[in-house]
């Protein structure tokens, strides 16, 4: 059976690399979906589905928190299947 490529959240790493807490992000977002944000930022228990409005909120919150542009690739990572042909 062939493996699968995956897309995973890397929000925990992003916050850690910049010395921000999930709480600070939740405050920047000002969201009532605080549990969702905490779950996304918890390493090893990240959701496997991406809700686009939630993704937009995370990106907006990170921009507000850091004062910098934030790309989707800063918080989502594509890991190709190593057994998949590349071309």
Secondary structure, DSSP 8 states (H G I E B T S, - for coil): -----EEEE-HHHHHHHTT--HHHHHHHHT-S-HHHHHHHTSTT---SS--HHHHHHHHHHHHHHHSS---HHHHEEEE--TTS---
